[in-house]
Amino acid sequence: MKVFVSVDMEGITGVAFTDEIDPSSKKEDYRKACEMMTREANAAIEGAFECGADSVLVCDAHAEGRNIIPELLEPRAELVRGEFRPFGMMEGIDGGFDCALFIGYHGRAGADPAVMPHSYSSRIIFRLKVNGAEFGETALNAALAGRFGIPVVFVSGDQTVCREAENAIHGVSTHITKKALSAGSISFENIKRTHQAIKEKVREAVRMRSARILRVVEPVTVELEFVRPIYADAASMMPSTERKDSRTLLIKVQDYVTAYKAFRAAFNLAYHFAY
């Protein structure tokens, strides 16, 4: 049995400050958050192996993909890291996996209350819709797994992303790692207790694999509402796009894999003007 694990940082237990998640930060807080992220990933990996997984592939899904500390990662797992990843937070996914886990995820852009909510970037994307439904990173990535026939069986993060996951993925198991009191404040339980709960819930979720595969109806229309018109200007240079208004772009393609890649290409074009 093969298990795919996508690990983000904003939803990791205890993380609450922006400099904790910023790879450019020189503070010890970021390095500590990387360790916390790695140990939380390990809890999920251990749960998967205890349930009989033969292999676990872990994608470092935060920012440039160099946050998980390789020497601290559970030694039986394989790690995907690197700045250029065509599938981004899902790099390494294909039809050979039996299920997927999302660890340390966060609420979509505009979610409230939620810890540092955004959809890829709060500086660039104001709102993301797929076939008219509002998507965050959880639904966006779960639908990519679904296109390969893979169910997302477990999601962890704050209470808002867990609710998003439950609304998007029928039967998914979730664990609330912290309670968002606002966009920048949280309350959370003992980290060791949280890791134990994640391991136990992952073990059961992988064993049961009862979550429904999230499938998006094709052809696909992606609606990207940017924060500034210049970002839409940049993204509109890409083929298969249609301008809806000054800040909003439509991408119409035949299948979800192409839609996912097109979204990332549009985002990267806009990113050039934002950073």
Secondary structure, 3 states (H helix, E strand, C coil): CEEEEEECCCCCCCCCCHHHCCCCCCCHHHHHHHHHHHHHHHHHHHHHHHCCCCEEEEEECCCCCCCCCHHHCCCCCEEECCCCCCCHHHCCCCCCCCEEEEEEECCCCCCCCCCCCCCCCCCCEEEEEECCEECCHHHHHHHHHHHCCCCEEEEEEEHHHHHHHHHHCCCCEEEEEEEEEECCEEECCCHHHHHHHHHHHHHHHHHHCCCCCCCCCCCEEEEEEECCHHHHHHHCCCCCEEEEECCEEEEEECCHHHHHHHHHHHHHHHHHHHC
